[in-house]
Amino acid sequence: SFRKDKRIILLLFLAITTFFVLQLAAPFFLPQGNVIDLSGQVGVVDNEQQIKHMTSPWNIIYEIGDLMCHQKSERSFFINGNQMPFCSRCTAIWLGLATGLGIIVFVRIRLDGKFIVCLLLGLVPIGIDGIGQLLGFWESINTVRFISGLLAGFVCGIATGVIVQESCAIKK
């Protein structure tokens, strides 16, 4: 049987993977071309008028995206003529989180200095791209946003798994 830490990590992996799959599925299950521009601000429900007409669970997925992401249409992917619930970077972060946690279900990583350096290096691309864009040095493209988000999500998923492993080891 799985140890307690593996069960917790597996549950996190399944929850985040399910949430990610629902994000991918949402645009397919809405009428084609129905969700075109969700541009707004993080932490604000900007798109209540569009979301309230969606059926469950898609309205919940889009509402979470509305609260957690700017959802700028030019920074988002479209599937079935519909904008995704999260921008390309946030979508990739969710995918990276699921992937990182999925790996930690099967692999044990020791928490040491090398590991921490690798984690920090994995966050450098999203930091450079995000700050450079924020300060107006460049306008990033969706491919770069996706890759930097995927890497950041991946290292955060790995880090989350290692934190769970270490926490359970301390409690023994």
GUSE-677767 format. One record per residue: residue number from 1; residue in three letters; chain; x, y, z of N, C-alpha, C, O in turn. Coordinates in steps of 0.05 Angstrom, whole numbers, plus 5000, padded with zeros to 4 digits. Atoms other than C-alpha are relative to their C-alpha. Layout:
<rs>
NUM  ALA  A  X  Y  Z  X  Y  Z  X  Y  Z  X  Y  Z .
...
</rs>
This chain:
<rs>
1  SER  A  5017  4976  5000  5000  5000  5000  5017  5025  5000  5040  5025  5009 .
2  PHE  A  4986  4975  5001  5020  5072  4988  5004  5011  5028  4987  5009  5046 .
3  ARG  A  4995  4986  4975  5052  5110  5045  4981  5025  5001  4970  5032  4980 .
4  LYS  A  5018  4976  4996  5013  5170  5073  5008  5022  4981  4990  5034  4968 .
5  ASP  A  4992  4978  5017  5055  5220  5035  4993  4995  4970  4985  5013  4956 .
6  LYS  A  5007  5007  5028  5044  5183  4969  4970  5003  4995  4962  5012  4973 .
7  ARG  A  5029  4998  5003  4969  5181  4981  4992  5030  4998  4976  5037  4981 .
8  ILE  A  5006  4971  5001  4967  5257  4994  5009  5011  4973  4993  5026  4961 .
9  ILE  A  4991  4990  5026  5009  5271  4932  4983  4990  4978  4976  5005  4959 .
10  LEU  A  5018  5012  5021  4966  5224  4890  4973  5015  5000  4963  5021  4978 .
11  LEU  A  5025  4985  4999  4903  5260  4914  5003  5028  4988  4986  5038  4973 .
12  LEU  A  4994  4974  5012  4934  5328  4897  5003  4998  4970  4992  5014  4955 .
13  PHE  A  4997  5005  5029  4955  5301  4829  4974  4996  4986  4968  5008  4965 .
14  LEU  A  5026  5006  5012  4886  5274  4814  4982  5025  5000  4968  5030  4980 .
15  ALA  A  5016  4975  4998  4852  5339  4837  5009  5020  4979  4992  5031  4964 .
16  ILE  A  4990  4980  5019  4897  5384  4795  4997  4990  4972  4991  5006  4954 .
17  THR  A  5004  5011  5027  4895  5337  4735  4971  5002  4991  4965  5009  4968 .
18  THR  A  5029  4998  5006  4819  5335  4738  4993  5029  4993  4979  5034  4974 .
19  PHE  A  5005  4972  5005  4817  5411  4742  5011  5008  4973  4998  5023  4958 .
20  PHE  A  4988  4993  5025  4864  5417  4683  4984  4988  4976  4980  5001  4956 .
21  VAL  A  5016  5013  5021  4824  5367  4641  4974  5015  4996  4965  5018  4973 .
22  LEU  A  5025  4985  5003  4760  5406  4656  5006  5027  4986  4988  5036  4971 .
23  GLN  A  4993  4976  5014  4796  5469  4632  5002  4995  4970  4992  5011  4954 .
24  LEU  A  4998  5007  5029  4812  5435  4566  4973  4993  4988  4968  5000  4965 .
25  ALA  A  5026  5009  5010  4742  5406  4560  4980  5023  4997  4963  5022  4979 .
26  ALA  A  5020  4978  4999  4704  5470  4576  4994  5012  4973  4971  5015  4965 .
27  PRO  A  5006  4987  5025  4712  5504  4508  4986  4981  4980  4971  4991  4963 .
28  PHE  A  5013  5020  5017  4689  5439  4473  4971  4997  5006  4954  4992  4988 .
29  PHE  A  5028  5005  4991  4625  5435  4513  4983  5025  5000  4959  5024  5007 .
30  LEU  A  5015  4976  5003  4604  5506  4501  4995  5005  4970  5011  4995  4953 .
31  PRO  A  5005  4995  5029  4572  5529  4435  5024  5014  4987  5037  5032  4999 .
32  GLN  A  4977  4989  5014  4626  5545  4384  4998  5030  4997  4977  5041  4990 .
33  GLY  A  4999  4971  5003  4648  5618  4384  4984  5015  5021  4979  5039  5017 .
34  ASN  A  5016  4988  4980  4609  5633  4447  5016  5017  5020  5007  5037  5031 .
35  VAL  A  4982  4987  4981  4668  5655  4491  5023  5012  4984  5042  4999  4977 .
36  ILE  A  4981  4987  5018  4708  5706  4452  5020  5018  5014  5044  5018  5007 .
37  ASP  A  4982  4982  4987  4737  5758  4499  4993  5002  5030  4973  5013  5037 .
38  LEU  A  5004  5000  4971  4744  5748  4574  5019  5020  5014  5022  5019  5038 .
39  SER  A  4980  4983  4989  4797  5802  4583  4990  5014  5025  4968  5025  5026 .
40  GLY  A  5007  4988  4975  4797  5829  4654  5023  5003  5018  5046  5006  5010 .
41  GLN  A  4979  4997  4979  4836  5835  4719  5000  4976  5018  4979  4963  5022 .
42  VAL  A  4998  5021  4980  4861  5784  4768  4986  5008  5026  4988  5031  5034 .
43  GLY  A  5014  4995  4975  4819  5778  4831  4974  5014  4998  4962  5021  5018 .
44  VAL  A  5025  4986  5004  4758  5810  4800  4983  4983  4982  4992  4971  4963 .
45  VAL  A  5019  5015  5017  4696  5776  4771  4992  5020  4978  4973  5036  4983 .
46  ASP  A  5005  4982  5022  4696  5813  4704  4979  4990  4981  4966  5005  4966 .
47  ASN  A  5015  5013  5021  4656  5764  4663  4975  4986  5009  4967  4966  4997 .
48  GLU  A  5023  5013  4989  4596  5747  4705  4977  4997  4980  4963  4977  4980 .
49  GLN  A  5021  5001  5020  4548  5763  4648  5003  4977  4981  4983  4964  4973 .
50  GLN  A  4995  5023  5018  4580  5712  4602  4999  4973  5014  4987  4954  5004 .
51  ILE  A  4997  5025  4985  4593  5660  4655  4973  4990  5010  4968  4965  5011 .
52  LYS  A  5025  5009  4987  4523  5659  4686  4982  4984  4980  4964  4970  4989 .
53  HIS  A  5016  5014  5020  4494  5632  4620  5012  4972  4994  4999  4957  4979 .
54  MET  A  4988  5026  5005  4541  5572  4620  4989  4979  5018  4979  4985  5040 .
55  THR  A  5010  5022  4983  4520  5504  4646  5023  4990  5018  5047  4996  5013 .
56  SER  A  4980  5011  4982  4556  5468  4703  5013  4975  4987  4998  4961  4972 .
57  PRO  A  4981  4986  4983  4613  5451  4711  5015  5022  4987  5033  5034  4999 .
58  TRP  A  4983  4981  5016  4638  5498  4657  4998  5028  5012  5018  5042  5011 .
59  ASN  A  5003  4973  4987  4611  5560  4692  5019  5002  5024  5031  5023  5029 .
60  ILE  A  4982  4999  4976  4651  5541  4754  5029  5002  4991  5045  5018  5002 .
61  ILE  A  4973  4999  5010  4715  5530  4714  5006  5028  4990  5028  5039  4996 .
62  TYR  A  4995  4973  5010  4708  5596  4678  4999  5021  5022  5014  5041  5021 .
63  GLU  A  5000  4981  4978  4691  5632  4743  5026  4999  5016  5036  5020  5024 .
64  ILE  A  4974  5003  4987  4754  5605  4776  5021  5014  4983  5038  5029  4993 .
65  GLY  A  4981  4986  5017  4793  5629  4715  4996  5030  5001  5016  5045  5001 .
66  ASP  A  5006  4971  4998  4759  5697  4720  5012  5012  5025  5023  5034  5024 .
67  LEU  A  4988  4990  4975  4782  5705  4792  5030  4998  5001  5043  5015  5012 .
68  MET  A  4971  5005  4997  4852  5677  4784  5018  5010  4977  5042  5010  4980 .
69  CYS  A  4984  4993  5024  4874  5702  4715  4989  5025  4986  4965  5030  4988 .
70  HIS  A  5009  4976  5015  4871  5765  4673  4984  4992  4976  4967  5008  4966 .
71  GLN  A  5015  5011  5023  4844  5723  4615  5001  5018  4975  4982  5018  4960 .
72  LYS  A  4998  4984  5024  4868  5772  4563  4998  4982  4975  5013  4963  4973 .
73  SER  A  5005  5018  5023  4843  5743  4497  5025  4997  4983  5029  4975  4972 .
74  GLU  A  4976  5002  5017  4907  5759  4459  5022  4983  5013  5041  4976  5000 .
75  ARG  A  4980  5016  4986  4946  5720  4512  4988  4972  5007  4999  4958  5024 .
76  SER  A  5014  5025  4994  4899  5660  4511  4998  4982  4976  4999  4992  4953 .
77  PHE  A  5006  5019  5021  4888  5598  4470  4970  4998  4995  4954  5003  5014 .
78  PHE  A  5028  5004  5007  4823  5585  4434  4996  4971  4990  5012  4961  4975 .
79  ILE  A  5007  5027  5009  4791  5516  4425  4971  5001  4993  4955  5012  5008 .
80  ASN  A  5028  5001  5009  4727  5505  4386  4989  5029  4998  4965  5034  5002 .
81  GLY  A  5008  4972  5003  4725  5580  4374  4995  5014  5026  4985  5037  5027 .
82  ASN  A  5004  4989  4974  4722  5592  4449  5026  5005  5015  5045  4989  5013 .
83  GLN  A  4977  4994  4984  4773  5625  4494  5002  4980  5023  4982  4974  5035 .
84  MET  A  4995  5018  4977  4804  5579  4546  4994  5015  5026  4995  5040  5026 .
85  PRO  A  5007  4986  4975  4785  5594  4619  5024  5015  5012  5020  5033  5028 .
86  PHE  A  4975  4987  4990  4858  5614  4634  5017  5008  4976  5014  4997  4955 .
87  CYS  A  4981  4992  5021  4911  5650  4593  5020  4978  4995  5020  4958  5009 .
88  SER  A  4982  5022  5007  4965  5609  4560  5020  4994  5022  5026  4971  5027 .
89  ARG  A  4980  5005  4979  5015  5619  4617  4987  4985  5024  4998  4966  5034 .
90  CYS  A  5014  5013  4978  4964  5600  4671  4992  4972  4993  4994  4954  5010 .
91  THR  A  5007  5027  5009  4940  5540  4631  5024  4982  5002  5022  4960  5012 .
92  ALA  A  4975  5016  4998  5012  5516  4626  5009  4996  5029  5019  4974  5035 .
93  ILE  A  4993  5004  4971  5023  5527  4701  4984  4977  5011  4995  4960  5025 .
94  TRP  A  5017  5022  4991  4964  5481  4715  5010  4973  4990  5012  4953  5004 .
95  LEU  A  4989  5024  5012  4992  5429  4667  5026  4992  5013  5031  4969  5019 .
96  GLY  A  4975  5005  4987  5061  5435  4698  4997  4990  5028  5011  4972  5037 .
97  LEU  A  5006  5009  4973  5033  5428  4768  4992  4970  5000  5002  4954  5016 .
98  ALA  A  5009  5027  5002  4998  5364  4748  5023  4981  4993  5026  4959  5005 .
99  THR  A  4977  5016  5009  5060  5337  4713  5020  4996  5023  5029  4973  5028 .
100  GLY  A  4981  5002  4978  5106  5353  4771  4990  4982  5023  5005  4965  5033 .
101  LEU  A  5011  5017  4979  5060  5321  4822  4998  4971  4991  5003  4953  5007 .
102  GLY  A  5001  5027  5010  5051  5261  4777  5027  4986  5002  5028  4962  5007 .
103  ILE  A  4973  5012  4998  5126  5249  4776  5006  4993  5029  5017  4972  5035 .
104  ILE  A  4994  5004  4972  5131  5256  4851  4984  4977  5012  4992  4966  5033 .
105  VAL  A  5015  5024  4991  5078  5202  4860  5019  4975  4998  5017  4957  5015 .
106  PHE  A  4983  5024  5005  5131  5153  4833  5029  5003  5008  5043  4983  5010 .
107  VAL  A  4971  4995  4995  5198  5186  4849  5003  5015  5026  4987  5034  5032 .
108  ARG  A  4994  4985  4975  5226  5208  4916  5024  5017  4995  5045  5008  4985 .
109  ILE  A  4978  4981  5004  5270  5270  4913  5009  5010  5027  4993  5018  5044 .
110  ARG  A  4989  4989  4974  5316  5290  4970  5001  5030  4999  5009  5042  4979 .
111  LEU  A  4999  4971  4997  5310  5360  4994  5028  5008  5009  5036  5002  5031 .
112  ASP  A  4973  4991  4994  5380  5389  4990  5005  5025  4985  4988  5035  4970 .
113  GLY  A  4992  4975  5013  5417  5450  4964  4998  4999  4970  4989  5018  4958 .
114  LYS  A  5001  5003  5029  5422  5423  4893  4971  5001  4990  4965  5014  4970 .
115  PHE  A  5029  5000  5007  5347  5411  4891  4989  5028  5001  4974  5036  4983 .
116  ILE  A  5010  4972  4998  5332  5482  4915  5010  5017  4978  4995  5034  4967 .
117  VAL  A  4988  4985  5022  5379  5512  4864  4985  4993  4974  4978  5011  4958 .
118  CYS  A  5015  5008  5025  5344  5472  4808  4972  5012  5000  4963  5021  4979 .
119  LEU  A  5027  4987  4998  5276  5496  4833  5001  5029  4993  4985  5039  4977 .
120  LEU  A  4998  4971  5005  5298  5568  4833  5007  5005  4970  4996  5024  4958 .
121  LEU  A  4993  4996  5029  5329  5561  4763  4975  4995  4983  4972  5008  4962 .
122  GLY  A  5024  5006  5015  5263  5532  4739  4980  5023  5000  4963  5025  4983 .
123  LEU  A  5018  4976  4999  5228  5597  4760  5011  5024  4986  4997  5044  4982 .
124  VAL  A  4988  4977  5013  5277  5643  4725  4986  5008  4974  4981  5032  4970 .
125  PRO  A  5012  4992  5025  5245  5640  4656  4973  5015  5003  4969  5035  4990 .
126  ILE  A  5026  4986  4996  5175  5660  4681  5005  5027  5012  4991  5046  5006 .
127  GLY  A  4993  4974  4988  5207  5715  4723  5010  5020  4980  5001  5043  4979 .
128  ILE  A  4989  4982  5020  5246  5744  4666  4978  5008  4980  4975  5032  4974 .
129  ASP  A  5021  4994  5020  5188  5739  4616  4979  5018  5012  4971  5038  5000 .
130  GLY  A  5021  4985  4988  5136  5765  4664  5008  5028  5008  4993  5047  5002 .
131  ILE  A  4991  4973  4991  5177  5823  4692  5007  5017  4975  5000  5040  4974 .
132  GLY  A  4993  4985  5024  5204  5842  4623  4975  5010  4986  4975  5033  4976 .
133  GLN  A  5025  4992  5012  5133  5844  4596  4986  5022  5017  4976  5042  5006 .
134  LEU  A  5013  4981  4982  5106  5881  4657  5013  5028  4998  4999  5048  4999 .
135  LEU  A  4985  4974  5002  5160  5935  4651  5000  5012  4972  5011  5033  4967 .
136  GLY  A  5003  4989  5027  5145  5943  4577  5025  4996  4982  5027  5008  4961 .
137  PHE  A  4976  5005  5016  5212  5916  4551  4993  4985  4974  5005  4988  4954 .
138  TRP  A  5009  5016  5023  5175  5868  4504  4972  4990  5005  4962  4990  5028 .
139  GLU  A  5026  5014  4998  5108  5836  4490  5005  4971  4994  5011  4964  4971 .
140  SER  A  4995  5029  5002  5115  5762  4501  4979  4987  4981  4957  4997  4978 .
141  ILE  A  5018  5015  5017  5084  5712  4453  4990  4975  5016  5002  4967  5036 .
142  ASN  A  5012  5022  4985  5039  5654  4475  5018  4976  5003  5016  4962  5023 .
143  THR  A  4982  5023  4998  5091  5601  4460  5019  5004  5023  5024  4985  5039 .
144  VAL  A  4981  4994  4978  5141  5634  4508  4985  5000  5026  4995  4989  5046 .
145  ARG  A  5016  5000  4976  5086  5646  4559  4994  4971  5009  4996  4964  5032 .
146  PHE  A  5007  5028  4994  5066  5572  4554  5024  4985  5011  5022  4971  5031 .
147  ILE  A  4976  5015  4992  5137  5545  4560  5009  5009  5028  5015  4993  5045 .
148  SER  A  4992  4991  4974  5155  5590  4619  4980  4993  5022  4988  4986  5044 .
149  GLY  A  5020  5009  4981  5089  5574  4654  5002  4970  5005  4999  4962  5028 .
150  LEU  A  4998  5029  4997  5098  5500  4642  5023  4993  5018  5021  4976  5036 .
151  LEU  A  4976  5005  4983  5168  5501  4673  4995  5008  5028  5001  4994  5047 .
152  ALA  A  5006  4990  4973  5145  5543  4732  4980  4981  5014  4984  4974  5038 .
153  GLY  A  5019  5018  4988  5085  5498  4744  5012  4973  5007  5006  4961  5028 .
154  PHE  A  4987  5025  4996  5128  5436  4738  5017  5001  5026  5015  4983  5042 .
155  VAL  A  4983  4998  4976  5179  5459  4790  4983  5004  5025  4990  4995  5047 .
156  CYS  A  5018  4997  4977  5122  5481  4836  4986  4974  5007  4981  4969  5031 .
157  GLY  A  5011  5026  4994  5089  5413  4829  5020  4981  5013  5013  4968  5033 .
158  ILE  A  4978  5015  4987  5155  5379  4845  5004  5009  5029  5005  4993  5047 .
159  ALA  A  4995  4989  4973  5166  5426  4904  4977  4993  5019  4982  4986  5042 .
160  THR  A  5023  5007  4984  5095  5414  4930  5002  4971  5009  4997  4964  5033 .
161  GLY  A  4997  5028  4994  5107  5339  4927  5022  4995  5021  5018  4979  5039 .
162  VAL  A  4977  5003  4981  5174  5344  4963  4992  5011  5027  5000  4999  5048 .
163  ILE  A  5009  4989  4974  5143  5388  5017  4982  4981  5014  4984  4977  5038 .
164  VAL  A  5018  5020  4987  5089  5336  5029  5017  4976  5010  5012  4967  5032 .
165  GLN  A  4983  5022  4992  5142  5281  5031  5015  5007  5026  5016  4991  5045 .
166  GLU  A  4984  4991  4977  5185  5320  5080  4982  5004  5025  4990  4996  5047 .
167  SER  A  5018  4995  4977  5125  5340  5124  4991  4973  5012  4990  4971  5037 .
168  CYS  A  5008  5026  4989  5102  5268  5130  5023  4985  5013  5019  4971  5033 .
169  ALA  A  4977  5012  4988  5173  5245  5145  5006  5012  5028  5014  4997  5046 .
170  ILE  A  4996  4987  4974  5179  5296  5202  4980  4990  5021  4987  4987  5044 .
171  LYS  A  5021  5008  4981  5113  5273  5233  5003  4972  5010  4989  4963  5028 .
172  LYS  A  4996  5028  4992  5138  5201  5238  5013  4997  5027  5017  4975  5037 .
</rs>
